């Protein structure tokens, strides 16, 4: 199915690959399942639209839908996670409710929204310390060299919080080159994973996968062999509100902080 068409919603697989930390021995099965579902989805264009509760954004207020996280809302509205948490008085771990209305940086009024977090009690309650989130056991720094996939400022860093950013977001200009962080094989090139726009995923070996999201143009295809530093896409804002690259580095299917490993040259 060509980029820019389809809009297929593959929630279980999408979250399994790019949001959840799945067991190492299952990631290959999930990738196979993903490709099967993508092929099947192409034959079901005329299926009636889902009646699931959809979110909406009017430029200033975002209404939460099922499956949303604060980071996903951040990408959709162009408001940072920190700004969203501050503007809506959201404590960690930033749990959202379906139908909840979130103020964004486009909101003209600075008064608190009446509809924000309606399920939260108005009376003061005893504060509890944020839940401690265990860090992923990652490979030693320097065990492998990874190139920066694009030039630009990191506007959203990696988060260890549940539902947080499982990669980094790099700001840039439309059409800017995006490069493979390391050598490998393209295992996905398309736009069927909702919220990621035009996406490229590269398998480097049995341990590592990298993902490159929100591209303007994809320059590679499934199964293609890729060299480190090869141009694979151009930067855009597909699936998000501003031009950026969302980049993930996964070790044995678990997202790790890319900035600990990225270098200008190898």
C-alpha positions as CSV (number, residue, x, y, z in Angstrom):
1,X,0.0,0.0,0.0
2,X,1.6,3.3,-1.0
3,X,2.6,5.9,1.6
4,X,0.0,8.4,2.5
5,X,-3.0,6.1,2.0
6,X,-4.8,3.6,4.1
7,X,-4.7,4.9,7.7
8,X,-4.9,1.4,9.0
9,X,-5.1,1.2,12.8
10,X,-2.9,-1.7,14.1
11,X,-3.1,-0.9,17.8
12,X,-2.0,-4.2,19.3
13,X,1.1,-4.7,17.1
14,X,2.0,-1.0,17.0
15,X,2.1,-0.8,20.8
16,X,3.9,-4.1,21.0
17,X,6.7,-3.0,18.7
18,X,7.1,0.7,19.5
19,X,5.6,1.2,23.0
20,X,5.9,-1.9,25.1
21,X,9.0,-3.7,26.2
22,X,8.3,-7.3,24.9
23,X,10.3,-10.4,25.6
24,X,13.3,-10.9,23.4
25,X,12.1,-14.3,22.1
26,X,8.8,-12.8,20.8
27,X,9.9,-9.8,18.8
28,X,10.5,-11.7,15.6
29,X,7.1,-13.3,15.8
30,X,5.5,-9.9,16.3
31,X,7.3,-8.5,13.2
32,X,6.0,-11.4,11.1
33,X,2.5,-10.8,12.5
34,X,2.8,-7.1,11.6
35,X,3.6,-7.8,8.0
36,X,0.7,-10.3,7.8
37,X,-1.7,-7.7,9.2
38,X,-0.4,-5.0,6.8
39,X,-1.1,-7.3,3.8
40,X,-4.5,-8.2,5.1
41,X,-5.4,-4.6,5.8
42,X,-4.9,-3.6,2.2
43,X,-7.9,-5.8,1.2
44,X,-10.2,-4.3,3.7
45,X,-10.5,-0.6,2.6
46,X,-14.2,-0.7,2.5
47,X,-14.7,-2.0,6.0
48,X,-16.9,0.3,8.1
49,X,-15.1,2.8,10.3
50,X,-14.4,1.7,13.8
51,X,-16.8,3.1,16.5
52,X,-14.0,3.3,19.1
53,X,-13.8,6.5,21.1
54,X,-11.6,8.9,19.0
55,X,-9.7,11.8,20.3
56,X,-9.9,15.3,18.8
57,X,-7.8,18.4,18.7
58,X,-9.2,21.9,17.9
59,X,-5.9,23.7,18.0
60,X,-6.0,24.5,21.7
61,X,-7.6,21.6,23.6
62,X,-7.0,17.9,23.0
63,X,-9.7,15.3,24.0
64,X,-8.1,12.1,25.1
65,X,-9.0,8.8,23.3
66,X,-8.5,5.2,24.4
67,X,-4.8,4.2,24.3
68,X,-3.4,7.8,24.5
69,X,-0.3,8.6,26.5
70,X,1.0,12.0,27.3
71,X,3.9,11.6,24.9
72,X,1.5,10.7,22.0
73,X,-0.6,13.8,22.8
74,X,2.7,15.8,22.8
75,X,3.5,14.6,19.3
76,X,-0.1,15.3,18.0
77,X,-0.3,18.8,19.5
78,X,3.3,20.1,19.3
79,X,3.3,20.7,23.0
80,X,6.1,19.2,25.1
81,X,5.4,16.6,27.7
82,X,6.6,18.9,30.4
83,X,4.4,21.7,29.2
84,X,1.3,19.4,29.0
85,X,2.0,18.1,32.6
86,X,2.4,21.7,33.9
87,X,-0.5,23.3,32.1
88,X,-2.9,20.5,33.2
89,X,-1.5,19.8,36.7
90,X,-0.7,16.2,35.9
91,X,1.4,14.3,38.4
92,X,3.7,11.4,37.4
93,X,3.1,8.8,35.9
94,X,0.7,11.0,33.9
95,X,-2.3,8.7,33.7
96,X,-5.0,9.9,31.2
97,X,-8.7,9.3,31.1
98,X,-10.8,8.7,28.0
99,X,-12.6,11.9,27.3
100,X,-10.3,14.1,29.4
101,X,-9.6,17.5,27.9
102,X,-6.0,18.7,27.9
103,X,-5.0,22.3,27.4
104,X,-2.1,22.7,25.0
105,X,0.3,25.6,24.2
106,X,-2.3,26.8,21.7
107,X,-4.7,27.6,24.5
108,X,-5.4,31.3,24.8
109,X,-6.6,31.3,28.3
110,X,-4.3,30.6,31.2
111,X,-7.1,29.6,33.5
112,X,-7.4,25.9,34.4
113,X,-9.8,24.0,32.2
114,X,-13.0,22.9,33.9
115,X,-13.0,19.7,32.0
116,X,-9.4,18.6,32.7
117,X,-9.1,15.5,34.8
118,X,-12.8,15.5,35.8
119,X,-12.3,12.2,37.6
120,X,-9.7,13.7,40.0
121,X,-11.1,14.6,43.4
122,X,-11.1,18.4,44.2
123,X,-10.4,17.9,47.9
124,X,-6.7,17.9,48.9
125,X,-5.4,14.4,49.3
126,X,-2.2,13.0,50.8
127,X,0.5,13.1,48.2
128,X,2.4,9.9,47.4
129,X,5.8,9.7,45.9
130,X,6.0,8.9,42.2
131,X,6.4,5.2,41.4
132,X,10.0,4.2,40.8
133,X,10.5,2.9,37.3
134,X,13.3,0.4,36.9
135,X,15.8,1.2,34.2
136,X,16.3,-1.3,31.4
137,X,19.5,-3.4,31.5
138,X,21.3,-2.0,28.5
139,X,24.5,-3.0,26.8
140,X,27.7,-1.2,27.9
141,X,28.4,2.2,26.3
142,X,31.0,1.7,23.6
143,X,30.0,-1.9,22.9
144,X,28.8,-0.8,19.5
145,X,29.0,2.4,17.5
146,X,25.8,4.2,16.3
147,X,25.7,7.2,14.1
148,X,23.4,10.2,14.7
149,X,20.5,9.7,12.2
150,X,20.0,13.4,11.6
151,X,21.4,16.8,12.4
152,X,19.4,19.0,14.7
153,X,18.4,19.8,18.3
154,X,17.0,17.1,20.5
155,X,13.6,18.5,21.5
156,X,12.3,15.4,23.4
157,X,14.6,13.0,25.2
158,X,14.2,9.4,26.2
159,X,11.9,8.7,29.2
160,X,12.0,5.8,31.6
161,X,8.4,6.6,32.7
162,X,5.7,4.1,31.7
163,X,4.0,5.6,28.6
164,X,6.9,8.1,28.1
165,X,9.0,8.8,25.0
166,X,10.8,5.5,24.1
167,X,13.3,7.3,21.8
168,X,14.4,10.9,21.0
169,X,12.9,13.6,18.8
170,X,15.2,15.7,16.7
171,X,14.0,18.9,15.2
172,X,15.0,19.9,11.7
173,X,13.7,21.2,8.3
174,X,11.5,19.6,5.8
175,X,13.4,17.5,3.3
176,X,16.5,17.3,5.5
177,X,18.4,14.0,5.1
178,X,17.9,11.1,7.5
179,X,20.6,8.5,7.7
180,X,20.8,4.9,8.9
181,X,22.4,4.7,12.3
182,X,24.1,1.4,11.4
183,X,24.2,-1.3,8.7
184,X,21.4,-3.7,8.4
185,X,18.2,-4.8,6.6
186,X,15.0,-2.8,6.2
187,X,12.2,-4.8,7.9
188,X,9.5,-2.1,7.6
189,X,9.0,0.9,5.3
190,X,5.5,2.3,5.3
191,X,2.8,4.3,7.0
192,X,0.4,1.8,8.6
193,X,1.5,2.3,12.2
194,X,-0.8,5.0,13.4
195,X,0.9,8.0,15.1
196,X,4.3,7.4,13.4
197,X,3.6,8.7,9.9
198,X,6.1,7.4,7.3
199,X,8.2,5.0,9.2
200,X,11.4,3.0,8.5
201,X,12.6,0.2,10.7
202,X,16.0,-1.5,10.3
203,X,17.2,-4.8,11.8
204,X,20.9,-4.6,12.4
205,X,21.4,-8.1,13.9
206,X,19.7,-10.4,16.3
207,X,20.0,-7.8,19.1
208,X,19.3,-4.4,17.6
209,X,16.6,-2.6,15.7
210,X,16.3,1.1,14.9
211,X,13.2,3.1,14.0
212,X,12.9,6.4,12.1
213,X,9.4,8.0,12.2
214,X,7.5,11.1,10.8
215,X,9.5,11.1,7.5
216,X,8.4,13.2,4.6
217,X,9.7,10.7,2.0
218,X,10.9,7.1,2.4
219,X,13.9,6.3,0.1
220,X,14.3,2.6,0.9
221,X,12.1,-0.6,0.7
222,X,11.4,-3.7,2.7
223,X,14.2,-6.2,2.5
224,X,16.8,-3.7,1.3
225,X,20.4,-4.0,2.6
226,X,21.5,-0.7,4.2
227,X,25.0,0.7,5.0
228,X,25.8,2.8,8.1
229,X,25.3,6.5,7.2
230,X,23.2,5.7,4.1
231,X,20.4,8.2,3.3
232,X,17.1,6.4,4.0
233,X,14.5,9.1,4.2
234,X,13.8,12.9,4.4
235,X,12.5,14.7,7.4
236,X,8.9,15.7,7.6
237,X,5.9,15.9,9.9
238,X,3.8,12.9,8.9
239,X,1.8,11.7,11.9
240,X,2.8,14.7,14.0
241,X,2.3,18.5,14.2
242,X,5.9,19.7,13.6
243,X,8.9,18.7,11.4
244,X,11.0,16.2,13.3
245,X,12.6,12.8,13.4
246,X,11.4,10.4,16.1
247,X,14.3,7.9,16.5
248,X,14.3,4.7,18.6
249,X,17.1,2.3,19.4
250,X,16.0,-1.1,20.6
251,X,18.2,-3.8,22.2
252,X,16.6,-7.3,22.3
253,X,13.2,-5.6,21.6
254,X,13.6,-3.2,24.6
255,X,13.9,0.5,24.0
256,X,17.1,2.1,25.3
257,X,18.3,5.7,25.5
258,X,19.9,6.4,22.1
259,X,21.8,9.4,23.3
260,X,24.1,7.2,25.4
261,X,25.4,5.5,22.2
262,X,25.1,7.9,19.3
263,X,28.3,9.3,17.8
264,X,29.2,11.8,15.0
265,X,31.5,9.2,13.4
266,X,32.4,5.5,13.8
